[in-house]
Amino acid sequence: MENSRRSNRGIEENTLAIFDSSGVKDARDVNDDRLAFLEAVRASSIVPQIGTAPTSKMLNAIFQILKDGTSLELIMASYQLLIELEKRFPRVYLSKFDIPKSSSGATVELIVINEAWSPFALGSESAYSERNLANRSSDELLDSLGFSLLLQGIAQLYNEMNLQVLDTKSLGNMLLFQFLVNVLEGDFLPRNTIYNETKNWVFLRESLLSMLLGSRRISYKSLIKDCLSIISERCRKDLENSSIKTVDNSDAAALGIALAELERGTCIAVQKLLVLIMELDKSKKQADMQGSTSRSDGSRIPLMEVILDELTYDEDLLSSFLQVFCDPKWRLEIILQYFSKYLTKPSVRTRKSNNSSDDATFHGVLKCFSNVTSAKSIVKKMSIEIAQLLLANGFNAFISLQEAGGISVLQICKDIVSAFHNLRIIDDIDRQLCTRTRAIRHGRTILYFHCGKHTKSFHFC
């Protein structure tokens, strides 16, 4: 053990000596030294079959290279190295062990290396006093506010700049965000797995994601709106055909090649973040029903409700969200919850009732469209176009999951055909109810369209 520590200190001193280029003035020399530092870390940690884990100082140095974003080459190299190190030396993981078949309990154990380096500085809110904020340097790790501002900047990049004017710093922020989401995922998934086996809420309470979202220093709704904005813009723009203008001319060709993949990866990272939050909300709801949560966990509106509110009042966002959001499990769940807002509720449910509206199934929704009368009562509350959009995407997600829940896929196919047939009948009936009358008034022809409660008139000379 002592020899291992001495070896780690020796590697740290050698590699950080390469990184320390304070006496070098030329930027190209600085970049060369940092690339040599990254290669030295890779050679000692990744290349050998049994590599040596980098120290916290070494990992922090790699992270700062990614944050600084001085060149595209350094950004890509530091990002790729951090991803590989996360996979090779996880700070949170599950360890399987054998237990007697007669025994009850978990078959896996959660291993958390508390002293391991993390890119996040999350903890007590008291640590973020005005004095501490004033003394912070750019070399520090990211706190909850830093993460929120990073996502906000990426959303503004999508909306305002239209991804047509990019510099290496902006692209570096995209990769930084992808790496941070990767860290959140690596920390959360093992914890959620062990929670599902033990129902011990502490495992998730101490997750990075829970601490990040529980911070009072971020606007939770604004963070989610930034995520939805990125997804919406991703749907509307064909970046492969966009003309790219870059600030850093020396990296122009490389930026153009990397842009499409970076944009796609960023959108996937945003979706991954949303899925992680919804999984956390699902587990927290179970823990709340079991009385395992406390005031220290805070009160936060479930992400599902925030998403539904945004999608309900923005039909364009609904269409683009369903087109881009690719997780079939949660896409189907969002569609079911959207329909539940417009379907008749059978009874009043209590806050902690086990029989929640989450029990709705896609087959149950299709039954509501089984005849023209019931389908018409639904489309009175939502347009036929929205109903068709939700049904089509719900069917796609359902088939992707291949979970019929006792209902044959053939039956689901028949039900979806019947639902669209009934919606078409309703649409034809509405068209037939539209009547046209002509009136001659002051030498002008007025054409009236009567459709339900609405009447529109068009004047022709």
C-alpha positions as CSV (number, residue, x, y, z in Angstrom):
1,M,0.0,0.0,0.0
2,E,2.8,2.4,0.9
3,N,4.7,1.6,-2.3
4,S,1.5,2.3,-4.3
5,R,1.1,5.7,-2.6
6,R,4.7,6.6,-3.3
7,S,4.2,5.5,-6.9
8,N,1.1,7.7,-7.2
9,R,3.0,10.7,-5.8
10,G,5.9,10.1,-8.2
11,I,3.5,10.0,-11.2
12,E,1.7,13.1,-9.9
13,E,4.9,15.1,-9.6
14,N,6.1,14.1,-13.0
15,T,2.9,14.7,-14.9
16,L,2.1,18.0,-13.1
17,A,5.6,19.2,-13.8
18,I,4.7,18.8,-17.5
19,F,1.4,20.7,-16.9
20,D,3.1,23.6,-15.0
21,S,4.1,25.9,-17.8
22,S,3.9,29.2,-15.9
23,G,7.3,30.2,-17.2
24,V,6.4,29.7,-20.8
25,K,5.0,32.7,-22.7
26,D,4.2,31.2,-26.1
27,A,0.6,29.9,-26.3
28,R,1.7,27.1,-28.7
29,D,4.3,25.9,-26.2
30,V,1.7,25.9,-23.4
31,N,-0.7,23.8,-25.5
32,D,2.1,21.4,-26.4
33,D,2.9,21.0,-22.7
34,R,-0.7,20.3,-21.8
35,L,-1.1,17.8,-24.6
36,A,2.1,16.1,-23.3
37,F,0.5,16.1,-19.8
38,L,-2.7,14.4,-21.1
39,E,-0.7,11.8,-22.9
40,A,1.4,11.1,-19.8
41,V,-1.8,10.5,-17.7
42,R,-3.2,8.3,-20.4
43,A,0.1,6.3,-20.5
44,S,0.0,5.7,-16.8
45,S,-3.7,5.2,-16.2
46,I,-5.4,3.9,-19.4
47,V,-2.9,2.1,-21.6
48,P,-1.6,-0.4,-19.0
49,Q,-3.9,-3.4,-18.3
50,I,-3.7,-2.5,-14.6
51,G,-3.3,1.2,-14.7
52,T,-2.7,3.6,-11.8
53,A,-5.6,5.9,-10.9
54,P,-4.8,9.6,-11.3
55,T,-4.7,11.7,-8.1
56,S,-7.2,14.4,-7.4
57,K,-4.7,17.1,-8.4
58,M,-4.1,15.4,-11.8
59,L,-7.9,15.0,-12.4
60,N,-8.5,18.6,-11.5
61,A,-5.8,19.7,-13.9
62,I,-7.4,17.7,-16.7
63,F,-10.8,19.2,-15.8
64,Q,-9.4,22.8,-15.9
65,I,-8.0,22.1,-19.4
66,L,-11.5,21.2,-20.5
67,K,-13.0,24.3,-18.8
68,D,-10.4,26.7,-20.2
69,G,-11.1,25.6,-23.8
70,T,-8.0,27.3,-25.3
71,S,-7.9,25.0,-28.4
72,L,-10.1,22.4,-30.0
73,E,-7.3,19.8,-29.8
74,L,-7.0,20.3,-26.0
75,I,-10.8,20.3,-25.5
76,M,-11.3,17.0,-27.3
77,A,-8.3,15.3,-25.7
78,S,-9.2,16.3,-22.2
79,Y,-12.8,15.4,-22.6
80,Q,-12.1,12.0,-24.1
81,L,-9.5,11.3,-21.3
82,L,-12.0,12.3,-18.6
83,I,-14.7,10.0,-20.0
84,E,-12.3,7.1,-20.2
85,L,-11.0,7.7,-16.6
86,E,-14.6,7.8,-15.4
87,K,-15.2,4.4,-16.9
88,R,-11.9,2.9,-15.7
89,F,-12.0,4.3,-12.2
90,P,-15.6,4.9,-11.1
91,R,-16.2,6.6,-7.8
92,V,-19.6,4.9,-7.3
93,Y,-20.2,1.3,-8.4
94,L,-22.0,-1.9,-7.5
95,S,-20.1,-5.0,-6.2
96,K,-21.8,-8.3,-6.6
97,F,-21.4,-11.0,-4.0
98,D,-22.8,-14.5,-3.4
99,I,-25.3,-15.1,-0.7
100,P,-27.2,-18.3,0.3
101,K,-30.4,-18.9,-1.7
102,S,-32.3,-19.2,1.6
103,S,-31.2,-15.7,2.7
104,S,-33.1,-12.6,1.8
105,G,-31.6,-9.2,0.9
106,A,-29.6,-7.5,-1.8
107,T,-27.2,-9.4,-3.9
108,V,-25.1,-6.3,-4.7
109,E,-23.4,-3.8,-2.5
110,L,-22.9,-0.1,-3.3
111,I,-19.3,1.0,-3.2
112,V,-18.8,4.7,-2.8
113,I,-15.2,6.1,-2.7
114,N,-15.9,9.3,-0.8
115,E,-12.3,10.7,-1.1
116,A,-12.4,10.3,-4.9
117,W,-12.2,13.5,-7.1
118,S,-15.5,15.0,-8.4
119,P,-16.0,17.9,-10.8
120,F,-18.8,19.1,-8.6
121,A,-18.6,21.2,-5.4
122,L,-21.9,20.4,-3.9
123,G,-22.7,20.6,-0.2
124,S,-23.9,22.9,2.5
125,E,-25.6,26.1,1.2
126,S,-23.7,28.0,3.9
127,A,-20.6,27.4,1.9
128,Y,-21.9,29.8,-0.7
129,S,-21.7,33.0,1.2
130,E,-21.2,36.3,-0.5
131,R,-17.6,36.4,0.8
132,N,-16.9,33.0,-0.7
133,L,-18.4,33.9,-4.0
134,A,-16.3,37.0,-4.2
135,N,-13.1,35.0,-3.5
136,R,-13.8,32.2,-6.0
137,S,-11.4,31.6,-8.9
138,S,-12.1,30.2,-12.3
139,D,-10.0,27.2,-11.3
140,E,-12.6,25.9,-8.8
141,L,-15.0,23.1,-9.4
142,L,-18.6,23.6,-10.5
143,D,-21.3,24.2,-8.0
144,S,-25.1,24.1,-8.7
145,L,-25.1,27.7,-9.9
146,G,-22.2,27.1,-12.3
147,F,-24.0,24.0,-13.7
148,S,-27.2,26.0,-14.2
149,L,-25.3,28.9,-15.9
150,L,-23.5,26.5,-18.2
151,L,-26.8,25.0,-19.4
152,Q,-28.3,28.5,-19.7
153,G,-25.4,29.6,-21.9
154,I,-25.8,26.5,-24.2
155,A,-29.6,27.2,-24.5
156,Q,-28.8,30.8,-25.5
157,L,-26.3,29.6,-28.0
158,Y,-29.0,27.4,-29.6
159,N,-31.6,30.2,-29.6
160,E,-29.8,33.4,-30.3
161,M,-26.7,32.4,-32.3
162,N,-28.5,29.7,-34.2
163,L,-25.3,27.6,-33.9
164,Q,-23.8,29.5,-36.9
165,V,-21.3,31.6,-35.1
166,L,-19.2,29.4,-32.8
167,D,-15.8,29.6,-31.1
168,T,-13.8,26.9,-29.4
169,K,-15.0,28.1,-25.9
170,S,-18.7,27.5,-26.9
171,L,-17.9,24.0,-28.2
172,G,-15.9,23.4,-25.1
173,N,-18.9,24.2,-23.0
174,M,-21.0,21.7,-24.9
175,L,-18.4,18.9,-24.1
176,L,-18.1,20.1,-20.5
177,F,-21.9,19.7,-20.1
178,Q,-21.8,16.3,-21.7
179,F,-19.1,15.2,-19.3
180,L,-20.9,16.5,-16.3
181,V,-24.1,14.7,-17.2
182,N,-22.0,11.5,-17.6
183,V,-20.7,12.0,-14.1
184,L,-24.3,12.5,-12.7
185,E,-25.4,9.4,-14.5
186,G,-22.5,7.3,-13.2
187,D,-23.2,8.4,-9.7
188,F,-27.0,8.0,-9.9
189,L,-27.6,4.7,-11.6
190,P,-25.8,2.4,-9.1
191,R,-27.5,4.3,-6.3
192,N,-30.9,3.9,-7.8
193,T,-30.3,0.2,-8.4
194,I,-29.5,-0.4,-4.8
195,Y,-32.4,1.8,-3.7
196,N,-34.8,-0.4,-5.7
197,E,-33.5,-3.4,-3.8
198,T,-33.2,-2.0,-0.3
199,K,-35.7,0.9,-0.4
200,N,-33.1,2.9,1.6
201,W,-33.7,6.5,0.5
202,V,-30.3,7.7,2.0
203,F,-28.5,6.2,-1.1
204,L,-30.4,8.6,-3.4
205,R,-30.5,11.5,-1.0
206,E,-26.7,11.6,-1.1
207,S,-26.5,11.4,-4.9
208,L,-24.9,14.3,-6.8
209,L,-28.2,14.8,-8.8
210,S,-30.3,15.1,-5.6
211,M,-27.9,17.6,-4.1
212,L,-27.7,19.6,-7.4
213,L,-31.4,19.9,-7.8
214,G,-32.0,20.5,-4.1
215,S,-29.8,23.6,-4.1
216,R,-31.5,26.9,-3.4
217,R,-29.0,28.7,-5.7
218,I,-30.6,27.5,-8.9
219,S,-34.0,28.1,-10.5
220,Y,-35.2,24.6,-11.1
221,K,-38.0,25.6,-13.6
222,S,-35.6,27.7,-15.6
223,L,-33.1,24.9,-15.8
224,I,-35.9,22.6,-17.2
225,K,-37.0,25.2,-19.6
226,D,-33.5,25.5,-20.9
227,C,-33.5,21.8,-21.5
228,L,-36.8,21.9,-23.4
229,S,-35.5,24.9,-25.5
230,I,-32.4,22.9,-26.6
231,I,-34.6,19.9,-27.6
232,S,-37.0,22.1,-29.5
233,E,-34.2,23.9,-31.4
234,R,-32.5,20.6,-32.1
235,C,-35.7,19.5,-33.9
236,R,-36.1,22.6,-36.0
237,K,-32.7,22.9,-37.4
238,D,-30.8,20.8,-39.8
239,L,-27.3,21.5,-38.7
240,E,-25.7,19.2,-41.3
241,N,-26.7,21.7,-44.0
242,S,-26.0,24.9,-42.0
243,S,-23.2,27.2,-43.0
244,I,-20.6,27.5,-40.2
245,K,-18.9,30.7,-39.4
246,T,-16.1,30.4,-36.9
247,V,-14.2,33.0,-34.8
248,D,-11.1,30.9,-34.6
249,N,-10.1,30.6,-38.2
250,S,-7.3,28.1,-37.5
251,D,-9.8,25.6,-36.2
252,A,-12.5,26.3,-38.9
253,A,-12.3,23.0,-40.7
254,A,-12.2,21.0,-37.5
255,L,-15.0,22.9,-36.0
256,G,-17.2,22.3,-39.1
257,I,-16.6,18.6,-38.9
258,A,-17.2,18.3,-35.2
259,L,-20.2,20.6,-34.9
260,A,-22.9,18.1,-36.0
261,E,-21.7,15.4,-33.6
262,L,-21.3,17.9,-30.7
263,E,-24.8,19.2,-31.2
264,R,-26.2,15.7,-31.3
265,G,-24.3,14.7,-28.3
266,T,-25.4,17.8,-26.3
267,C,-29.1,17.1,-27.2
268,I,-28.6,13.4,-26.0
269,A,-27.0,14.7,-22.8
270,V,-30.0,17.0,-22.2
271,Q,-32.4,14.1,-22.7
272,K,-30.3,11.9,-20.4
273,L,-30.5,14.6,-17.7
274,L,-34.3,14.7,-18.0
275,V,-34.5,10.9,-17.7
276,L,-32.3,10.9,-14.6
277,I,-34.5,13.5,-12.9
278,M,-37.7,11.6,-13.7
279,E,-36.1,8.4,-12.3
280,L,-35.2,10.3,-9.2
281,D,-38.7,11.7,-8.9
282,K,-40.2,8.2,-9.3
283,S,-38.0,6.8,-6.5
284,K,-38.6,9.9,-4.3
285,K,-42.3,9.4,-4.7
286,Q,-42.0,5.8,-3.5
287,A,-39.8,6.9,-0.6
288,D,-42.4,9.6,0.3
289,M,-45.2,7.0,0.3
290,Q,-43.1,4.9,2.7
291,G,-42.4,7.8,5.0
292,S,-38.6,7.7,4.3
293,T,-38.3,11.3,3.2
294,S,-38.0,14.4,5.5
295,R,-38.0,18.2,5.3
296,S,-34.3,18.1,4.5
297,D,-35.1,16.6,1.1
298,G,-37.0,19.8,0.2
299,S,-40.0,20.1,-1.9
300,R,-39.6,20.2,-5.7
301,I,-42.3,20.0,-8.4
302,P,-41.9,16.6,-10.2
303,L,-40.3,17.1,-13.6
304,M,-43.2,15.3,-15.3
305,E,-45.6,18.1,-14.2
306,V,-43.2,20.8,-15.4
307,I,-42.8,19.1,-18.8
308,L,-46.6,18.6,-19.2
309,D,-47.3,22.2,-18.3
310,E,-44.9,23.4,-21.0
311,L,-46.1,20.9,-23.6
312,T,-49.8,21.6,-23.0
313,Y,-49.5,25.3,-23.7
314,D,-47.1,25.1,-26.6
315,E,-48.2,22.8,-29.4
316,D,-45.1,23.4,-31.5
317,L,-43.0,22.4,-28.5
318,L,-45.1,19.2,-28.1
319,S,-44.4,18.2,-31.7
320,S,-40.7,18.9,-31.6
321,F,-40.3,17.3,-28.1
322,L,-41.9,14.0,-29.2
323,Q,-39.9,14.0,-32.4
324,V,-36.5,14.4,-30.6
325,F,-37.1,12.8,-27.2
326,C,-36.0,9.2,-27.9
327,D,-36.4,7.3,-24.6
328,P,-39.4,5.1,-25.3
329,K,-40.3,4.4,-21.6
330,W,-40.6,8.0,-20.5
331,R,-41.9,9.2,-23.9
332,L,-44.8,6.8,-23.5
333,E,-45.3,7.9,-19.8
334,I,-45.4,11.5,-20.8
335,I,-48.0,10.8,-23.5
336,L,-50.1,8.8,-21.0
337,Q,-49.9,11.6,-18.5
338,Y,-50.8,14.1,-21.2
339,F,-54.0,12.1,-22.0
340,S,-54.9,11.7,-18.4
341,K,-55.3,15.5,-18.1
342,Y,-58.2,15.2,-20.6
343,L,-59.7,11.8,-19.8
344,T,-62.5,11.4,-17.2
345,K,-61.1,10.7,-13.7
346,P,-62.9,7.7,-12.1
347,S,-62.5,8.9,-8.6
348,V,-60.7,11.4,-6.3
349,R,-57.3,10.1,-5.3
350,T,-55.4,11.0,-2.1
351,R,-51.8,12.3,-2.1
352,K,-50.2,9.0,-1.1
353,S,-52.6,6.7,-2.8
354,N,-51.1,3.6,-4.4
355,N,-53.7,3.8,-7.1
356,S,-52.3,6.9,-8.8
357,S,-52.9,8.1,-12.4
358,D,-49.5,6.5,-13.2
359,D,-51.5,3.2,-13.5
360,A,-52.8,4.4,-16.9
361,T,-51.9,2.2,-19.8
362,F,-51.7,2.8,-23.5
363,H,-54.3,0.1,-24.0
364,G,-56.6,2.0,-21.6
365,V,-56.1,5.2,-23.6
366,L,-57.0,3.4,-26.9
367,K,-60.2,2.1,-25.3
368,C,-61.3,5.7,-24.9
369,F,-61.1,6.1,-28.7
370,S,-62.9,2.8,-29.3
371,N,-66.1,4.5,-30.5
372,V,-66.9,7.8,-32.1
373,T,-68.9,9.1,-29.2
374,S,-66.1,8.7,-26.6
375,A,-63.4,9.9,-29.1
376,K,-65.4,13.0,-29.8
377,S,-65.7,13.9,-26.1
378,I,-61.8,13.8,-26.0
379,V,-61.2,15.9,-29.1
380,K,-63.5,18.6,-27.7
381,K,-60.8,19.2,-25.2
382,M,-57.8,18.8,-27.6
383,S,-57.6,19.1,-31.3
384,I,-57.8,16.1,-33.6
385,E,-54.2,16.8,-34.8
386,I,-52.9,16.7,-31.2
387,A,-54.7,13.4,-30.5
388,Q,-53.3,11.9,-33.7
389,L,-49.8,13.1,-32.8
390,L,-50.0,11.6,-29.3
391,L,-51.4,8.3,-30.4
392,A,-48.8,7.9,-33.2
393,N,-45.9,8.6,-30.9
394,G,-47.4,6.5,-28.1
395,F,-47.8,3.5,-30.5
396,N,-44.2,3.9,-31.6
397,A,-42.9,4.0,-28.0
398,F,-45.2,1.1,-27.0
399,I,-43.9,-1.1,-29.9
400,S,-40.3,-0.1,-29.0
401,L,-40.8,-1.3,-25.5
402,Q,-42.6,-4.5,-26.5
403,E,-44.4,-4.5,-23.2
404,A,-48.1,-5.4,-23.9
405,G,-49.0,-6.0,-20.2
406,G,-51.1,-9.0,-21.1
407,I,-52.5,-7.4,-24.2
408,S,-51.4,-8.8,-27.5
409,V,-49.5,-6.6,-30.0
410,L,-52.1,-7.6,-32.6
411,Q,-54.9,-6.3,-30.4
412,I,-53.0,-3.0,-29.9
413,C,-52.5,-2.7,-33.6
414,K,-56.3,-3.2,-34.2
415,D,-57.1,-0.6,-31.5
416,I,-54.8,2.0,-33.0
417,V,-56.3,1.5,-36.4
418,S,-59.8,1.8,-34.9
419,A,-58.8,5.0,-33.0
420,F,-57.5,6.7,-36.2
421,H,-60.6,5.5,-38.1
422,N,-62.9,7.1,-35.5
423,L,-60.9,10.3,-35.5
424,R,-61.2,10.5,-39.3
425,I,-65.0,10.0,-39.0
426,I,-65.1,12.9,-36.5
427,D,-63.1,15.0,-38.9
428,D,-65.4,14.2,-41.8
429,I,-68.5,15.0,-39.7
430,D,-67.0,18.4,-38.8
431,R,-66.3,19.2,-42.4
432,Q,-69.8,18.2,-43.4
433,L,-71.2,20.5,-40.7
434,C,-69.5,23.5,-42.3
435,T,-72.0,25.2,-44.6
436,R,-71.5,27.7,-47.2
437,T,-73.8,30.6,-47.9
438,R,-73.5,33.5,-50.2
439,A,-74.8,36.9,-49.7
440,I,-74.6,39.8,-52.0
441,R,-74.0,43.1,-50.2
442,H,-73.0,46.4,-51.8
443,G,-71.7,44.6,-54.9
444,R,-69.4,42.3,-52.9
445,T,-69.5,38.6,-52.3
446,I,-69.3,37.5,-48.7
447,L,-68.5,33.8,-48.1
448,Y,-69.4,32.5,-44.6
449,F,-68.0,29.3,-43.0
450,H,-70.0,28.0,-40.1
451,C,-68.1,25.3,-38.0
452,G,-69.4,24.5,-34.6
453,K,-69.4,27.7,-32.5
454,H,-67.1,29.6,-34.8
455,T,-68.0,31.5,-37.8
456,K,-65.5,33.0,-40.2
457,S,-66.2,35.3,-43.2
458,F,-64.0,36.1,-46.2
459,H,-64.7,39.1,-48.4
460,F,-64.0,39.0,-52.1
461,C,-64.4,41.8,-54.6
